[in-house]
Structure formats: C-alpha cells, structure tokens
Amino acid sequence: MQQLNQEPLWDEGISSFLYGEYARVEEPLTMEQLRGFATEHAVRIGDILETLFLMAIYGEWSYTNEAGQPQSLDEDALNELYAKGRLEDSDLDAFRGVWTPVE
C-alpha cells in the first residue's frame, strides 16, 4: 500500500505561533511585528517569511500590499526572494503590507 506524505509544507511551529499572534493582536500582522517576533524568539525572519509565503501559496494565509491590494504569491515569487541566499533588510522592504489568515 502506498503511503501519502503527511509532512507539513511549512514550519508547523512558526505556523502555530503566527496563528496565535494573529488571534492575540486581533489584526493583520505587519513586517515590523514579524521582525519583532523573530528577534524575541531567536528565529530567522527568513524562516518566518518562508512559512508565510508557503501558507499563502496553499491558501492558508494572504498578503495585502501597503496600498490595500491583495497579492498573489507563488513558488516563483518565493524562489525569486531567495535567489541570492539569506534575506537582508532591503529584501523585506518589498513587504510593507499585512499578512492575515484566510477565513
């Protein structure tokens, strides 16, 4: 019998934390908040952003740019983000919008 791969596509610990923070603050999460979470919990901001990207790709979360327009994220966008390796602050400037779970 063939087994299906049940491993999560993203970091479940980060995912659970983000859902919890969203519930706690009761508002969309900003890059400033995400940076604060990364610093406070000694997690790379790149890992948080990768988790959010993957959850957005698979319809669990959404990203809305700072002009209020929902943005479609896909694997090409994620690959482009990581094309040069680790993320730097300048890479994060492109994400001044907000992240929210899809209801």
Biopython code that builds the backbone (N, CA, C, O; Angstrom):
import numpy as np
from Bio.PDB.StructureBuilder import StructureBuilder

atoms = [
    (1, "MET", "N", (0.838, -1.173, 0.000)),
    (1, "MET", "CA", (0.000, 0.000, 0.000)),
    (1, "MET", "C", (0.888, 1.243, 0.000)),
    (1, "MET", "O", (1.871, 1.316, 0.738)),
    (2, "GLN", "N", (0.535, 2.208, -0.827)),
    (2, "GLN", "CA", (1.298, 3.443, -0.931)),
    (2, "GLN", "C", (0.875, 4.403, 0.172)),
    (2, "GLN", "O", (-0.316, 4.600, 0.414)),
    (3, "GLN", "N", (1.870, 5.004, 0.847)),
    (3, "GLN", "CA", (1.578, 5.969, 1.901)),
    (3, "GLN", "C", (1.679, 7.381, 1.341)),
    (3, "GLN", "O", (2.555, 7.689, 0.533)),
    (4, "LEU", "N", (0.772, 8.219, 1.785)),
    (4, "LEU", "CA", (0.820, 9.617, 1.400)),
    (4, "LEU", "C", (1.767, 10.353, 2.319)),
    (4, "LEU", "O", (1.835, 10.067, 3.514)),
    (5, "ASN", "N", (2.500, 11.304, 1.760)),
    (5, "ASN", "CA", (3.408, 12.117, 2.554)),
    (5, "ASN", "C", (2.583, 13.114, 3.362)),
    (5, "ASN", "O", (1.961, 14.009, 2.791)),
    (6, "GLN", "N", (2.574, 12.970, 4.665)),
    (6, "GLN", "CA", (1.783, 13.834, 5.535)),
    (6, "GLN", "C", (2.615, 14.920, 6.207)),
    (6, "GLN", "O", (2.115, 15.612, 7.093)),
    (7, "GLU", "N", (3.865, 15.081, 5.806)),
    (7, "GLU", "CA", (4.703, 16.109, 6.414)),
    (7, "GLU", "C", (4.214, 17.490, 5.994)),
    (7, "GLU", "O", (3.822, 17.689, 4.845)),
    (8, "PRO", "N", (4.235, 18.430, 6.911)),
    (8, "PRO", "CA", (3.776, 19.780, 6.566)),
    (8, "PRO", "C", (4.688, 20.418, 5.522)),
    (8, "PRO", "O", (5.876, 20.107, 5.435)),
    (9, "LEU", "N", (4.113, 21.304, 4.746)),
    (9, "LEU", "CA", (4.864, 22.001, 3.710)),
    (9, "LEU", "C", (5.644, 23.173, 4.276)),
    (9, "LEU", "O", (6.536, 23.712, 3.620)),
    (10, "TRP", "N", (5.306, 23.564, 5.496)),
    (10, "TRP", "CA", (5.962, 24.710, 6.136)),
    (10, "TRP", "C", (6.270, 24.361, 7.581)),
    (10, "TRP", "O", (5.888, 23.296, 8.067)),
    (11, "ASP", "N", (6.949, 25.246, 8.253)),
    (11, "ASP", "CA", (7.333, 25.026, 9.642)),
    (11, "ASP", "C", (6.091, 25.133, 10.531)),
    (11, "ASP", "O", (5.534, 26.218, 10.701)),
    (12, "GLU", "N", (5.665, 24.009, 11.090)),
    (12, "GLU", "CA", (4.449, 23.970, 11.900)),
    (12, "GLU", "C", (4.573, 24.791, 13.183)),
    (12, "GLU", "O", (3.590, 25.372, 13.642)),
    (13, "GLY", "N", (5.765, 24.842, 13.759)),
    (13, "GLY", "CA", (5.963, 25.646, 14.967)),
    (13, "GLY", "C", (5.759, 27.125, 14.678)),
    (13, "GLY", "O", (5.073, 27.823, 15.424)),
    (14, "ILE", "N", (6.357, 27.595, 13.597)),
    (14, "ILE", "CA", (6.200, 29.001, 13.214)),
    (14, "ILE", "C", (4.747, 29.268, 12.837)),
    (14, "ILE", "O", (4.187, 30.299, 13.209)),
    (15, "SER", "N", (4.140, 28.351, 12.106)),
    (15, "SER", "CA", (2.748, 28.493, 11.702)),
    (15, "SER", "C", (1.835, 28.647, 12.923)),
    (15, "SER", "O", (1.010, 29.559, 12.978)),
    (16, "SER", "N", (1.988, 27.762, 13.885)),
    (16, "SER", "CA", (1.165, 27.820, 15.100)),
    (16, "SER", "C", (1.379, 29.132, 15.841)),
    (16, "SER", "O", (0.428, 29.744, 16.327)),
    (17, "PHE", "N", (2.630, 29.556, 15.924)),
    (17, "PHE", "CA", (2.938, 30.818, 16.591)),
    (17, "PHE", "C", (2.246, 31.986, 15.888)),
    (17, "PHE", "O", (1.659, 32.845, 16.546)),
    (18, "LEU", "N", (2.313, 32.021, 14.549)),
    (18, "LEU", "CA", (1.707, 33.120, 13.796)),
    (18, "LEU", "C", (0.190, 33.156, 13.968)),
    (18, "LEU", "O", (-0.394, 34.228, 14.126)),
    (19, "TYR", "N", (-0.443, 31.992, 13.938)),
    (19, "TYR", "CA", (-1.885, 31.952, 14.184)),
    (19, "TYR", "C", (-2.195, 32.477, 15.586)),
    (19, "TYR", "O", (-3.152, 33.227, 15.775)),
    (20, "GLY", "N", (-1.390, 32.085, 16.555)),
    (20, "GLY", "CA", (-1.588, 32.540, 17.924)),
    (20, "GLY", "C", (-1.407, 34.041, 18.063)),
    (20, "GLY", "O", (-2.184, 34.700, 18.754)),
    (21, "GLU", "N", (-0.394, 34.582, 17.415)),
    (21, "GLU", "CA", (-0.155, 36.027, 17.483)),
    (21, "GLU", "C", (-1.268, 36.800, 16.797)),
    (21, "GLU", "O", (-1.688, 37.855, 17.272)),
    (22, "TYR", "N", (-1.745, 36.266, 15.672)),
    (22, "TYR", "CA", (-2.856, 36.923, 14.989)),
    (22, "TYR", "C", (-4.085, 36.963, 15.902)),
    (22, "TYR", "O", (-4.758, 37.990, 15.998)),
    (23, "ALA", "N", (-4.370, 35.857, 16.561)),
    (23, "ALA", "CA", (-5.513, 35.790, 17.480)),
    (23, "ALA", "C", (-5.313, 36.737, 18.667)),
    (23, "ALA", "O", (-6.267, 37.343, 19.156)),
    (24, "ARG", "N", (-4.079, 36.856, 19.118)),
    (24, "ARG", "CA", (-3.791, 37.702, 20.278)),
    (24, "ARG", "C", (-3.962, 39.181, 19.950)),
    (24, "ARG", "O", (-4.594, 39.913, 20.712)),
    (25, "VAL", "N", (-3.407, 39.629, 18.823)),
    (25, "VAL", "CA", (-3.447, 41.055, 18.489)),
    (25, "VAL", "C", (-4.726, 41.444, 17.754)),
    (25, "VAL", "O", (-5.074, 42.622, 17.677)),
    (26, "GLU", "N", (-5.419, 40.449, 17.218)),
    (26, "GLU", "CA", (-6.688, 40.662, 16.512)),
    (26, "GLU", "C", (-6.580, 41.678, 15.389)),
    (26, "GLU", "O", (-7.486, 42.486, 15.184)),
    (27, "GLU", "N", (-5.471, 41.636, 14.663)),
    (27, "GLU", "CA", (-5.270, 42.490, 13.500)),
    (27, "GLU", "C", (-4.237, 41.837, 12.599)),
    (27, "GLU", "O", (-3.469, 40.989, 13.053)),
    (28, "PRO", "N", (-4.206, 42.222, 11.313)),
    (28, "PRO", "CA", (-3.201, 41.652, 10.403)),
    (28, "PRO", "C", (-1.782, 41.906, 10.915)),
    (28, "PRO", "O", (-1.511, 42.904, 11.582)),
    (29, "LEU", "N", (-0.899, 40.983, 10.588)),
    (29, "LEU", "CA", (0.494, 41.086, 11.039)),
    (29, "LEU", "C", (1.321, 41.878, 10.039)),
    (29, "LEU", "O", (1.226, 41.671, 8.829)),
    (30, "THR", "N", (2.133, 42.789, 10.564)),
    (30, "THR", "CA", (2.998, 43.633, 9.742)),
    (30, "THR", "C", (4.428, 43.094, 9.762)),
    (30, "THR", "O", (4.778, 42.255, 10.592)),
    (31, "MET", "N", (5.236, 43.587, 8.844)),
    (31, "MET", "CA", (6.642, 43.188, 8.814)),
    (31, "MET", "C", (7.344, 43.641, 10.091)),
    (31, "MET", "O", (8.232, 42.947, 10.587)),
    (32, "GLU", "N", (6.959, 44.783, 10.621)),
    (32, "GLU", "CA", (7.554, 45.256, 11.880)),
    (32, "GLU", "C", (7.282, 44.250, 13.005)),
    (32, "GLU", "O", (8.180, 43.921, 13.780)),
    (33, "GLN", "N", (6.043, 43.769, 13.087)),
    (33, "GLN", "CA", (5.711, 42.770, 14.100)),
    (33, "GLN", "C", (6.482, 41.471, 13.855)),
    (33, "GLN", "O", (6.993, 40.862, 14.794)),
    (34, "LEU", "N", (6.561, 41.056, 12.601)),
    (34, "LEU", "CA", (7.280, 39.818, 12.279)),
    (34, "LEU", "C", (8.755, 39.925, 12.650)),
    (34, "LEU", "O", (9.336, 38.971, 13.169)),
    (35, "ARG", "N", (9.356, 41.064, 12.392)),
    (35, "ARG", "CA", (10.755, 41.274, 12.792)),
    (35, "ARG", "C", (10.897, 41.197, 14.312)),
    (35, "ARG", "O", (11.851, 40.612, 14.826)),
    (36, "GLY", "N", (9.949, 41.787, 15.016)),
    (36, "GLY", "CA", (9.968, 41.728, 16.476)),
    (36, "GLY", "C", (9.843, 40.300, 16.982)),
    (36, "GLY", "O", (10.543, 39.910, 17.917)),
    (37, "PHE", "N", (8.947, 39.508, 16.367)),
    (37, "PHE", "CA", (8.791, 38.101, 16.754)),
    (37, "PHE", "C", (10.095, 37.348, 16.531)),
    (37, "PHE", "O", (10.516, 36.547, 17.365)),
    (38, "ALA", "N", (10.730, 37.619, 15.386)),
    (38, "ALA", "CA", (11.974, 36.927, 15.058)),
    (38, "ALA", "C", (13.050, 37.229, 16.099)),
    (38, "ALA", "O", (13.743, 36.323, 16.563)),
    (39, "THR", "N", (13.184, 38.479, 16.456)),
    (39, "THR", "CA", (14.180, 38.876, 17.451)),
    (39, "THR", "C", (13.859, 38.297, 18.822)),
    (39, "THR", "O", (14.727, 37.736, 19.490)),
    (40, "GLU", "N", (12.612, 38.437, 19.229)),
    (40, "GLU", "CA", (12.196, 37.984, 20.552)),
    (40, "GLU", "C", (12.346, 36.478, 20.736)),
    (40, "GLU", "O", (12.673, 36.016, 21.830)),
    (41, "HIS", "N", (12.112, 35.714, 19.680)),
    (41, "HIS", "CA", (12.116, 34.260, 19.789)),
    (41, "HIS", "C", (13.323, 33.602, 19.108)),
    (41, "HIS", "O", (13.355, 32.385, 18.928)),
    (42, "ALA", "N", (14.301, 34.410, 18.735)),
    (42, "ALA", "CA", (15.544, 33.915, 18.112)),
    (42, "ALA", "C", (15.263, 32.995, 16.920)),
    (42, "ALA", "O", (15.816, 31.902, 16.801)),
    (43, "VAL", "N", (14.378, 33.485, 16.042)),
    (43, "VAL", "CA", (14.047, 32.775, 14.810)),
    (43, "VAL", "C", (14.443, 33.681, 13.656)),
    (43, "VAL", "O", (14.257, 34.896, 13.718)),
    (44, "ARG", "N", (14.990, 33.083, 12.599)),
    (44, "ARG", "CA", (15.356, 33.898, 11.438)),
    (44, "ARG", "C", (14.098, 34.461, 10.783)),
    (44, "ARG", "O", (13.124, 33.737, 10.579)),
    (45, "ILE", "N", (14.121, 35.743, 10.456)),
    (45, "ILE", "CA", (12.988, 36.373, 9.779)),
    (45, "ILE", "C", (12.719, 35.670, 8.451)),
    (45, "ILE", "O", (11.573, 35.596, 8.008)),
    (46, "GLY", "N", (13.751, 35.163, 7.824)),
    (46, "GLY", "CA", (13.575, 34.427, 6.571)),
    (46, "GLY", "C", (12.737, 33.182, 6.752)),
    (46, "GLY", "O", (11.957, 32.827, 5.867)),
    (47, "ASP", "N", (12.883, 32.506, 7.890)),
    (47, "ASP", "CA", (12.074, 31.317, 8.162)),
    (47, "ASP", "C", (10.610, 31.691, 8.367)),
    (47, "ASP", "O", (9.712, 30.977, 7.923)),
    (48, "ILE", "N", (10.377, 32.810, 9.038)),
    (48, "ILE", "CA", (9.003, 33.280, 9.238)),
    (48, "ILE", "C", (8.384, 33.643, 7.892)),
    (48, "ILE", "O", (7.255, 33.252, 7.596)),
    (49, "LEU", "N", (9.127, 34.392, 7.079)),
    (49, "LEU", "CA", (8.604, 34.821, 5.791)),
    (49, "LEU", "C", (8.381, 33.629, 4.857)),
    (49, "LEU", "O", (7.386, 33.587, 4.132)),
    (50, "GLU", "N", (9.291, 32.673, 4.871)),
    (50, "GLU", "CA", (9.110, 31.480, 4.039)),
    (50, "GLU", "C", (7.845, 30.726, 4.451)),
    (50, "GLU", "O", (7.093, 30.261, 3.595)),
    (51, "THR", "N", (7.610, 30.605, 5.750)),
    (51, "THR", "CA", (6.403, 29.939, 6.247)),
    (51, "THR", "C", (5.157, 30.692, 5.770)),
    (51, "THR", "O", (4.204, 30.075, 5.295)),
    (52, "LEU", "N", (5.162, 32.018, 5.895)),
    (52, "LEU", "CA", (4.017, 32.799, 5.439)),
    (52, "LEU", "C", (3.807, 32.662, 3.938)),
    (52, "LEU", "O", (2.670, 32.529, 3.484)),
    (53, "PHE", "N", (4.888, 32.693, 3.159)),
    (53, "PHE", "CA", (4.785, 32.536, 1.709)),
    (53, "PHE", "C", (4.147, 31.190, 1.371)),
    (53, "PHE", "O", (3.215, 31.123, 0.569)),
    (54, "LEU", "N", (4.649, 30.126, 1.983)),
    (54, "LEU", "CA", (4.107, 28.800, 1.694)),
    (54, "LEU", "C", (2.647, 28.688, 2.108)),
    (54, "LEU", "O", (1.838, 28.099, 1.392)),
    (55, "MET", "N", (2.311, 29.250, 3.258)),
    (55, "MET", "CA", (0.911, 29.218, 3.678)),
    (55, "MET", "C", (0.043, 30.041, 2.726)),
    (55, "MET", "O", (-1.108, 29.678, 2.482)),
    (56, "ALA", "N", (0.567, 31.135, 2.187)),
    (56, "ALA", "CA", (-0.179, 31.941, 1.214)),
    (56, "ALA", "C", (-0.335, 31.181, -0.109)),
    (56, "ALA", "O", (-1.401, 31.207, -0.723)),
    (57, "ILE", "N", (0.721, 30.513, -0.535)),
    (57, "ILE", "CA", (0.665, 29.739, -1.778)),
    (57, "ILE", "C", (-0.421, 28.673, -1.695)),
    (57, "ILE", "O", (-1.119, 28.412, -2.674)),
    (58, "TYR", "N", (-0.559, 28.061, -0.530)),
    (58, "TYR", "CA", (-1.525, 26.974, -0.362)),
    (58, "TYR", "C", (-2.855, 27.437, 0.244)),
    (58, "TYR", "O", (-3.649, 26.620, 0.712)),
    (59, "GLY", "N", (-3.088, 28.754, 0.231)),
    (59, "GLY", "CA", (-4.395, 29.287, 0.578)),
    (59, "GLY", "C", (-4.726, 29.384, 2.056)),
    (59, "GLY", "O", (-5.888, 29.574, 2.415)),
    (60, "GLU", "N", (-3.720, 29.255, 2.926)),
    (60, "GLU", "CA", (-3.974, 29.351, 4.365)),
    (60, "GLU", "C", (-3.898, 30.793, 4.872)),
    (60, "GLU", "O", (-4.633, 31.174, 5.783)),
    (61, "TRP", "N", (-3.024, 31.578, 4.289)),
    (61, "TRP", "CA", (-2.860, 32.993, 4.657)),
    (61, "TRP", "C", (-2.888, 33.821, 3.384)),
    (61, "TRP", "O", (-2.782, 33.282, 2.282)),
    (62, "SER", "N", (-3.031, 35.136, 3.538)),
    (62, "SER", "CA", (-2.972, 36.032, 2.385)),
    (62, "SER", "C", (-2.093, 37.230, 2.719)),
    (62, "SER", "O", (-1.913, 37.599, 3.880)),
    (63, "TYR", "N", (-1.558, 37.817, 1.671)),
    (63, "TYR", "CA", (-0.737, 39.020, 1.815)),
    (63, "TYR", "C", (-1.423, 40.150, 1.054)),
    (63, "TYR", "O", (-1.836, 39.977, -0.093)),
    (64, "THR", "N", (-1.542, 41.310, 1.705)),
    (64, "THR", "CA", (-2.105, 42.504, 1.100)),
    (64, "THR", "C", (-1.033, 43.590, 1.147)),
    (64, "THR", "O", (-0.484, 43.878, 2.210)),
    (65, "ASN", "N", (-0.735, 44.195, -0.013)),
    (65, "ASN", "CA", (0.334, 45.197, -0.037)),
    (65, "ASN", "C", (-0.101, 46.466, 0.686)),
    (65, "ASN", "O", (-1.253, 46.590, 1.101)),
    (66, "GLU", "N", (0.830, 47.408, 0.834)),
    (66, "GLU", "CA", (0.531, 48.599, 1.633)),
    (66, "GLU", "C", (-0.500, 49.509, 0.971)),
    (66, "GLU", "O", (-1.012, 50.425, 1.616)),
    (67, "ALA", "N", (-0.814, 49.274, -0.301)),
    (67, "ALA", "CA", (-1.869, 50.028, -0.979)),
    (67, "ALA", "C", (-3.237, 49.377, -0.768)),
    (67, "ALA", "O", (-4.252, 49.874, -1.257)),
    (68, "GLY", "N", (-3.253, 48.252, -0.030)),
    (68, "GLY", "CA", (-4.508, 47.573, 0.258)),
    (68, "GLY", "C", (-4.945, 46.581, -0.799)),
    (68, "GLY", "O", (-6.091, 46.133, -0.795)),
    (69, "GLN", "N", (-4.037, 46.230, -1.712)),
    (69, "GLN", "CA", (-4.370, 45.300, -2.790)),
    (69, "GLN", "C", (-3.865, 43.902, -2.450)),
    (69, "GLN", "O", (-2.682, 43.719, -2.163)),
    (70, "PRO", "N", (-4.765, 42.911, -2.483)),
    (70, "PRO", "CA", (-4.325, 41.526, -2.245)),
    (70, "PRO", "C", (-3.303, 41.115, -3.310)),
    (70, "PRO", "O", (-3.460, 41.423, -4.492)),
    (71, "GLN", "N", (-2.273, 40.425, -2.876)),
    (71, "GLN", "CA", (-1.217, 39.993, -3.783)),
    (71, "GLN", "C", (-1.198, 38.473, -3.870)),
    (71, "GLN", "O", (-1.276, 37.779, -2.856)),
    (72, "SER", "N", (-1.098, 37.978, -5.069)),
    (72, "SER", "CA", (-0.990, 36.541, -5.271)),
    (72, "SER", "C", (0.482, 36.152, -5.159)),
    (72, "SER", "O", (1.338, 36.712, -5.843)),
    (73, "LEU", "N", (0.761, 35.197, -4.297)),
    (73, "LEU", "CA", (2.134, 34.729, -4.131)),
    (73, "LEU", "C", (2.220, 33.305, -4.649)),
    (73, "LEU", "O", (1.311, 32.500, -4.445)),
    (74, "ASP", "N", (3.322, 33.005, -5.322)),
    (74, "ASP", "CA", (3.511, 31.655, -5.839)),
    (74, "ASP", "C", (4.946, 31.205, -5.591)),
    (74, "ASP", "O", (5.763, 31.954, -5.055)),
    (75, "GLU", "N", (5.236, 29.982, -5.986)),
    (75, "GLU", "CA", (6.578, 29.438, -5.741)),
    (75, "GLU", "C", (7.647, 30.217, -6.485)),
    (75, "GLU", "O", (8.769, 30.334, -5.992)),
    (76, "ASP", "N", (7.332, 30.759, -7.669)),
    (76, "ASP", "CA", (8.306, 31.569, -8.395)),
    (76, "ASP", "C", (8.689, 32.809, -7.593)),
    (76, "ASP", "O", (9.860, 33.188, -7.549)),
    (77, "ALA", "N", (7.698, 33.442, -6.959)),
    (77, "ALA", "CA", (7.973, 34.624, -6.131)),
    (77, "ALA", "C", (8.840, 34.248, -4.941)),
    (77, "ALA", "O", (9.740, 34.999, -4.566)),
    (78, "LEU", "N", (8.578, 33.091, -4.344)),
    (78, "LEU", "CA", (9.385, 32.622, -3.213)),
    (78, "LEU", "C", (10.808, 32.331, -3.660)),
    (78, "LEU", "O", (11.762, 32.713, -2.981)),
    (79, "ASN", "N", (10.962, 31.660, -4.792)),
    (79, "ASN", "CA", (12.296, 31.363, -5.319)),
    (79, "ASN", "C", (13.055, 32.637, -5.655)),
    (79, "ASN", "O", (14.258, 32.733, -5.417)),
    (80, "GLU", "N", (12.348, 33.611, -6.208)),
    (80, "GLU", "CA", (12.977, 34.891, -6.540)),
    (80, "GLU", "C", (13.452, 35.610, -5.280)),
    (80, "GLU", "O", (14.518, 36.224, -5.267)),
    (81, "LEU", "N", (12.656, 35.527, -4.233)),
    (81, "LEU", "CA", (13.017, 36.160, -2.970)),
    (81, "LEU", "C", (14.323, 35.580, -2.426)),
    (81, "LEU", "O", (15.151, 36.302, -1.871)),
    (82, "TYR", "N", (14.492, 34.281, -2.590)),
    (82, "TYR", "CA", (15.677, 33.610, -2.052)),
    (82, "TYR", "C", (16.793, 33.400, -3.081)),
    (82, "TYR", "O", (17.752, 32.677, -2.809)),
    (83, "ALA", "N", (16.679, 34.016, -4.244)),
    (83, "ALA", "CA", (17.644, 33.794, -5.325)),
    (83, "ALA", "C", (19.088, 34.083, -4.910)),
    (83, "ALA", "O", (20.007, 33.406, -5.370)),
    (84, "LYS", "N", (19.295, 35.072, -4.055)),
    (84, "LYS", "CA", (20.664, 35.430, -3.669)),
    (84, "LYS", "C", (21.069, 34.859, -2.315)),
    (84, "LYS", "O", (22.147, 35.172, -1.809)),
    (85, "GLY", "N", (20.230, 34.037, -1.734)),
    (85, "GLY", "CA", (20.576, 33.425, -0.450)),
    (85, "GLY", "C", (19.759, 34.010, 0.686)),
    (85, "GLY", "O", (18.569, 34.281, 0.530)),
    (86, "ARG", "N", (20.399, 34.204, 1.827)),
    (86, "ARG", "CA", (19.702, 34.722, 3.008)),
    (86, "ARG", "C", (19.119, 36.100, 2.754)),
    (86, "ARG", "O", (19.669, 36.908, 2.006)),
    (87, "LEU", "N", (17.983, 36.341, 3.405)),
    (87, "LEU", "CA", (17.307, 37.626, 3.251)),
    (87, "LEU", "C", (18.018, 38.717, 4.041)),
    (87, "LEU", "O", (18.573, 38.476, 5.113)),
    (88, "GLU", "N", (17.985, 39.915, 3.484)),
    (88, "GLU", "CA", (18.518, 41.093, 4.151)),
    (88, "GLU", "C", (17.367, 42.055, 4.392)),
    (88, "GLU", "O", (16.279, 41.872, 3.846)),
    (89, "ASP", "N", (17.597, 43.075, 5.202)),
    (89, "ASP", "CA", (16.549, 44.058, 5.488)),
    (89, "ASP", "C", (15.980, 44.660, 4.208)),
    (89, "ASP", "O", (14.774, 44.888, 4.114)),
    (90, "SER", "N", (16.843, 44.920, 3.218)),
    (90, "SER", "CA", (16.353, 45.525, 1.975)),
    (90, "SER", "C", (15.375, 44.601, 1.245)),
    (90, "SER", "O", (14.479, 45.080, 0.550)),
    (91, "ASP", "N", (15.534, 43.283, 1.396)),
    (91, "ASP", "CA", (14.605, 42.330, 0.779)),
    (91, "ASP", "C", (13.224, 42.419, 1.418)),
    (91, "ASP", "O", (12.210, 42.207, 0.753)),
    (92, "LEU", "N", (13.192, 42.727, 2.691)),
    (92, "LEU", "CA", (11.930, 42.783, 3.424)),
    (92, "LEU", "C", (11.140, 44.055, 3.146)),
    (92, "LEU", "O", (9.936, 44.111, 3.395)),
    (93, "ASP", "N", (11.824, 45.082, 2.624)),
    (93, "ASP", "CA", (11.163, 46.353, 2.324)),
    (93, "ASP", "C", (10.038, 46.190, 1.300)),
    (93, "ASP", "O", (9.117, 47.005, 1.253)),
    (94, "ALA", "N", (10.113, 45.142, 0.487)),
    (94, "ALA", "CA", (9.082, 44.898, -0.523)),
    (94, "ALA", "C", (7.778, 44.408, 0.103)),
    (94, "ALA", "O", (6.760, 44.317, -0.582)),
    (95, "PHE", "N", (7.802, 44.089, 1.404)),
    (95, "PHE", "CA", (6.629, 43.526, 2.073)),
    (95, "PHE", "C", (6.173, 44.434, 3.219)),
    (95, "PHE", "O", (6.191, 44.043, 4.386)),
    (96, "ARG", "N", (5.772, 45.631, 2.864)),
    (96, "ARG", "CA", (5.311, 46.605, 3.851)),
    (96, "ARG", "C", (3.802, 46.497, 4.099)),
    (96, "ARG", "O", (3.222, 47.310, 4.820)),
    (97, "GLY", "N", (3.190, 45.506, 3.506)),
    (97, "GLY", "CA", (1.762, 45.287, 3.687)),
    (97, "GLY", "C", (1.494, 44.442, 4.922)),
    (97, "GLY", "O", (2.258, 44.476, 5.888)),
    (98, "VAL", "N", (0.412, 43.691, 4.884)),
    (98, "VAL", "CA", (-0.006, 42.890, 6.041)),
    (98, "VAL", "C", (-0.342, 41.450, 5.642)),
    (98, "VAL", "O", (-0.685, 41.159, 4.496)),
    (99, "TRP", "N", (-0.231, 40.564, 6.632)),
    (99, "TRP", "CA", (-0.496, 39.147, 6.467)),
    (99, "TRP", "C", (-1.685, 38.759, 7.339)),
    (99, "TRP", "O", (-1.755, 39.145, 8.506)),
    (100, "THR", "N", (-2.619, 37.996, 6.776)),
    (100, "THR", "CA", (-3.778, 37.545, 7.544)),
    (100, "THR", "C", (-4.130, 36.109, 7.173)),
    (100, "THR", "O", (-3.947, 35.695, 6.029)),
    (101, "PRO", "N", (-4.640, 35.346, 8.152)),
    (101, "PRO", "CA", (-5.128, 34.015, 7.816)),
    (101, "PRO", "C", (-6.377, 34.124, 6.940)),
    (101, "PRO", "O", (-7.163, 35.061, 7.074)),
    (102, "VAL", "N", (-6.542, 33.168, 6.056)),
    (102, "VAL", "CA", (-7.742, 33.119, 5.225)),
    (102, "VAL", "C", (-8.838, 32.462, 6.043)),
    (102, "VAL", "O", (-8.633, 31.402, 6.635)),
    (103, "GLU", "N", (-9.981, 33.082, 6.074)),
    (103, "GLU", "CA", (-11.090, 32.559, 6.890)),
    (103, "GLU", "C", (-12.064, 31.779, 6.060)),
    (103, "GLU", "O", (-13.054, 31.270, 6.586)),
]
sb = StructureBuilder()
sb.init_structure("model")
sb.init_model(0)
sb.init_chain("A")
sb.init_seg("    ")
for serial, (resi, resn, name, xyz) in enumerate(atoms, 1):
    if name == "N":
        sb.init_residue(resn, " ", resi, " ")
    sb.init_atom(name, np.array(xyz, "f"), 0.0, 1.0, " ", f" {name:<3s}", serial, name[0])
structure = sb.get_structure()
